[in-house]
Amino acid sequence: MTLEELWELFPIFLIAPDEKWVGYYDEIASFLQKALKDYSIERISHIGSTAIKGIWAKDIVDVLIEIPYNQDIETVAYTMERNGFIRMSTGKSRISFNKGYTKDGFADKVYHAHLRYVGDNDELYFRDYLNEHPQIAKEYEILKLGLWKKYEHNRNAYTDAKTGFICKWTAEARKLYGDRY
């Protein structure tokens, strides 16, 4: 399947804030803790827009899994794949997965999982800052709503168009929170 065909089958779509996201996160975090029980896991965190109170988001729960530097990331990744996650991208110290993408489109529950070494966690700072600054969260929501239809079938462009906003407020959060994580 081409990238364009994938984007057609799995478009950008936003929904109003939904309390179910917390339950979905709890469910997948519990699943991951059991599936990865043989590994040292520093932290499993709910990230992304579904972790920000009161804003519209894609109906996809993002999870950050942080492992210590002495853990082999490929070994952990292989175990995630054996437990139903599909590898989407691989970098030197970052591997991304999804779960809930089917040949017919999205399943009822959809997840993006980001496997990284401990400390590669800017998303935690961004999440916390927006949760503690609802006016900035609302600005983010407005930005996302404005980009939705324009980039409905181009995930990369949608993500790229949000990057400046995310970087700006993550930098502010890092200044404010220091070494919180």
PyMOL commands that set and color helices and strands:
alter all, ss='L'
color gray80, all
select helices_A, chain A and resi 3-9+20-35+49-51+73-82+122-132+134-148+155-177
alter helices_A, ss='H'
color red, helices_A
select strands_A, chain A and resi 43-47+61-67+86-90+94-102+105-117
alter strands_A, ss='S'
color yellow, strands_A
deselect
rebuild
show_as cartoon
